[in-house]
Amino acid sequence: MLTKAGEQLYPYVNDVLTSVERLNCFENDLTEYKSILRIGVGETLLCYKLSPVLQKFHDLAPNTRLFLRSMNCYDIRNELLDGILDLGIFYENVGGFGNNLTVASFGNYPMTLVASPEKKRNILIS
């Protein structure tokens, strides 16, 4: 039976053991990785940008099972923090990560706003 301290420590020990198990899946390179990777992705990124990335990943890690979910940025952040997702890909740093997640930028992409000429007087961009 766990003490109070043991009960509080248990989730952290479980996280460490899970991480060690994942590391043991690697040998010399990704071709030996035989696990599941859960990824949350913004819908338009999934549709328009990730196809070549996913193909390259499959070539490098053919034994990995990918579970892709189209999600909004806030849900991705929350599921990363809850340990449900392994990786999140979205447009904007929505904040609230603290020291719990590592964030890396892929770059900047242009954006174009298109509207009907009849609606132009009420458009505000900040």
C-alpha positions in Angstrom: 0.0 0.0 0.0 1.3 3.4 -1.0 1.9 6.2 1.6 0.6 9.7 0.9 4.0 10.6 -0.5 4.0 7.5 -2.7 0.5 8.3 -4.0 1.7 11.8 -5.0 4.9 10.5 -6.6 3.3 7.6 -8.5 2.2 9.6 -11.6 5.7 11.0 -12.0 7.3 7.6 -11.7 4.8 6.2 -14.2 5.8 9.0 -16.7 9.5 8.2 -16.3 8.9 4.5 -16.8 6.8 5.2 -19.9 9.6 7.4 -21.3 12.2 4.7 -20.6 10.0 2.2 -22.5 9.8 4.5 -25.5 13.6 5.0 -25.5 14.1 1.3 -25.5 12.2 1.1 -28.8 15.0 2.9 -30.5 18.1 1.1 -31.7 20.3 2.7 -34.3 17.6 4.8 -36.1 13.9 5.3 -36.6 13.5 2.2 -38.8 13.6 0.2 -35.6 11.0 2.3 -33.7 8.0 0.1 -33.2 5.5 2.1 -31.2 2.5 4.4 -31.5 2.8 8.1 -32.0 -0.2 10.2 -31.3 -0.3 13.6 -33.1 -2.8 16.4 -32.9 -2.8 18.7 -35.9 -4.7 21.8 -37.0 -7.0 20.8 -39.8 -5.6 23.0 -42.6 -2.0 22.0 -41.7 -3.1 18.3 -41.9 -4.8 18.9 -45.3 -2.3 21.2 -47.0 1.2 20.9 -45.4 1.8 17.5 -43.8 1.4 15.1 -46.6 5.1 15.2 -47.7 6.2 15.2 -44.0 4.1 12.1 -43.2 5.4 10.3 -46.3 9.0 11.1 -45.3 8.3 10.0 -41.7 6.8 6.7 -43.0 9.9 6.1 -45.1 12.2 6.7 -42.0 10.0 4.9 -39.5 7.9 2.3 -41.3 7.0 0.3 -38.2 5.6 3.3 -36.3 1.8 3.5 -36.1 0.6 7.1 -36.4 -2.7 8.3 -34.9 -3.5 11.7 -36.4 -6.3 13.8 -35.0 -7.5 17.1 -36.5 -8.0 19.4 -33.6 -8.0 23.1 -32.6 -4.9 24.7 -31.1 -6.2 24.9 -27.5 -7.3 21.2 -27.5 -3.9 20.2 -28.8 -2.2 22.2 -26.0 -4.5 20.7 -23.4 -4.0 17.1 -24.6 -0.2 17.6 -24.8 -0.2 18.8 -21.2 -2.5 15.9 -20.1 -0.1 13.4 -21.8 -2.8 12.2 -24.3 -0.8 13.4 -27.4 2.9 12.9 -28.1 3.2 15.7 -30.6 1.1 18.8 -31.5 1.3 20.8 -34.7 -0.6 24.1 -35.0 -0.4 27.6 -36.3 0.2 29.7 -33.2 1.8 29.5 -29.8 -1.4 29.6 -27.7 0.6 30.0 -24.5 0.0 28.4 -21.2 2.7 25.8 -21.6 4.9 26.7 -18.7 8.0 24.5 -18.5 5.9 21.4 -19.3 6.3 21.5 -23.1 9.0 22.3 -25.6 7.8 24.6 -28.4 9.6 24.9 -31.7 8.7 27.2 -34.6 8.6 25.9 -38.1 8.6 29.4 -39.7 6.3 32.1 -40.9 3.8 31.8 -43.6 2.0 34.6 -45.5 -1.7 35.1 -45.0 -4.2 36.7 -47.3 -7.6 38.1 -46.3 -10.2 37.9 -49.0 -13.6 39.6 -48.7 -16.5 40.7 -50.8 -16.3 44.4 -51.8 -19.8 44.9 -50.3 -18.5 43.8 -46.8 -15.2 45.8 -46.8 -16.3 48.7 -44.4 -16.6 46.5 -41.3 -13.4 44.5 -41.5 -10.9 45.1 -38.6 -7.6 43.4 -38.5 -5.4 43.6 -35.4 
